[in-house]
């Protein structure tokens, strides 16, 4: 468990850092996520997103204590990733409210309701893809991180001008704590992402017949065992 939590922490540090740079593009965000999931999937399952952990706990594929520890590691990693940006990027400092890369705000003329709906739909879409490639049988084995990278790229491209396309509570909270930004709307992002995670897991369990609370069936079936982003070890109680 210690190694798994360290993997989630390090992976989230690097993902938040690379996804928050002034030079970041939608493709870079997707590529970074895919690469980092590949890097730690054998250790922790490579979630790097509290929305994934929330979905896994809701659907019964992860024990709630383990899920809570994962979320804590991811959030601490997000803060550390934003601090790494402060240390490495010229002109970026603590408390640069409203001007620092990685901060999330409404854009494209959207109102609060539209912001909420965008984040719900994007988060749910991401979770559905994740369950399709990594939880449902037969799944897509080692190609799962590639599919998630493409999903991250597509969602970022679609929603970036409206919400910044977070669909990841860590990406919102890390910069918010370091740069003191996003706080007027942060509750909209977080509520939408939690709801999107739950809705995505619920829909996925129906689509793929994994069944809520049947985590073992989702990974072990007649076709045998295989690697999964929500792996066997992290479903067990700690």
GIWOGI-V298418 format. One line per field, one symbol per residue. ss: DSSP state (H for helix, E for strand, L for the rest). psi: psi as a letter, one per 20 degrees, with the letter a starting at -180 (. if undefined). A space follows every 50 residues. Layout:
# GIWOGI-V298418
ss = ???
psi = ???
This chain:
# GIWOGI-V298418
ss = LHHHHHHHHHHHHHHHHHHLLLLLLHHHHHHHHHHHHHHHHHHHLLLLLH HHHHHHHHHLLLLHHHHHHHHHHHHHHHHHHHHHHHHHLLLLLLLLLLLL LLLLLLLLLLLHHHHHHHHHHHHHHHHHHHHHHHLLLLLLHHHHHHHHHH HHHHHHHHHHHHHLLLLLHHHHHHHHHHHLLLLLLHHHHHHHHHHHHHHH HHHHHHHHLLLLLLHHHHHLELLELLLLLLLLHHHLLL
psi = hghghhghggghghghghijqhjprhghggggggghghhjhigiilgkoh hgggghggijipqhggghhggghgghhgghghhhgghhppiprpkmpiiq qiqprqrkjqahghgggghggggggggggghhiigqpiajciighghhgg gggggghgjhigiimfkohhhghghghgilrihhjhhggggghgghgggg gggghggjkhppjlhghhhoahjarrqqhnrghjiqq.
